[in-house]
Amino acid sequence: MDSSPSPLIPNLHTLLQNLHDNPYPEVPNPPSCKKRASVALIIRIRPSHNCRPEPNLAPPPTSTPFSTCLSTFFSHPWVHSGSPEILFIRRAARHGDRWTSHVALPGGKRDPLDPSDQATSLRETHEETGLDLSSPSSTALLIGNLPERIVSATWDTVPLMVLCPFVYLLTTPHITPPLALQPAEVASAHWVPLRALLAPSLRTTTSCDISDRLARQGGGLLRLAFRAAFGQMRCGGIRLLPTESLHSPTGSEDDAGYEALRSSSESPLVLWGLTHGIVLDFLHLLPAHSATELWTWPTSSLPDARLVVWLMTYRFRRRKTQEPPRRTSAQAPLIIGEGVGVVAQPLDSDTGGEEKAGLGFGEGVRGSAVGQLLDGYWGPLRNAIAVAAALRVGVAATVMGYAILVWRRKGRRG
């Protein structure tokens, strides 16, 4: 029986230890924004068929130091040969909800009674999935946090909330605590292998309409003009292939209820937007992987506008992919369901720290890798949109002028 570890397992061990030892700083709320929200990135190890967990394996005492607990867990043969997985949910379809039917991590808005952002992640995860991460029976380890970010609408200067991601590791060796989904909030839950999230063959793109963001500023005409000139925003994503899925009951015993459940289970699972950025920040910390190779730049869904965007942002993208991790400050990425955006939010000053184990951990590297890539991208993108719109107007005017000229010539001959 071969229980030799794959490189992913020891790399994950190192990543989790460094996340715990080097917490990211808290991002305060901007003066105009009071809302905060938290999500939970939950990891489990699925045992392989050839190496099952030892029977009656007791968890370490609660007083055991974190490093000892983590090292003991990763020393088990079934963990060595296992496959790391992350829990995702598909949110329930609700009219008027900007996050409706999106793939996400468990979580939600902070309640005034929550003592901390981390407590919010525990409460929301329990409410949405039934998974009690604070219960001793779950044997869940709080690893640490990922870069906090100020979430805003695309190109909108008004922030929506501060989002705080927390990372947990389930160390239950035999049975993962059973999930009990809240049908009003969660349509389904899915365990997705970490290897699948890293697979180039599963990277994809998805399009979203962001023209509604302009309706409040310039009305419906500006929205239609933007849609005609730019089309939809085309963003990168990952096609998810879960190893295990659980669907919420529809609450209906008729044929329509079962049809809704079947339709939901057959629709593709695509990770994009806000949650995609959080996951890429996590994957970026794994050795031999970086946000640059995993990232797809937002662009237009129209071929001609996409060409203009590619040409006008080429130097910027090339410079961003070649520059080293920023040490003077960091940017929190703003990635939402309708598109992507970024607002400058310094997180830390340069304190001269060095990276640890090549994972991007250090006193001076404390921000989001995705945020660093996006920082400054929206200016060139807006310019490209203006140029694409002008070209479209010019081509349309030329074609219309030529048609009128031909029509007049035919009229004279007639």
Summary of the structure (lengths in Angstrom):
residues: 414
radius of gyration: 24.1
end to end distance: 90.5
largest distance: 97.8
contacts: 1312
relative contact order: 0.14
helix: 38%
strand: 22%
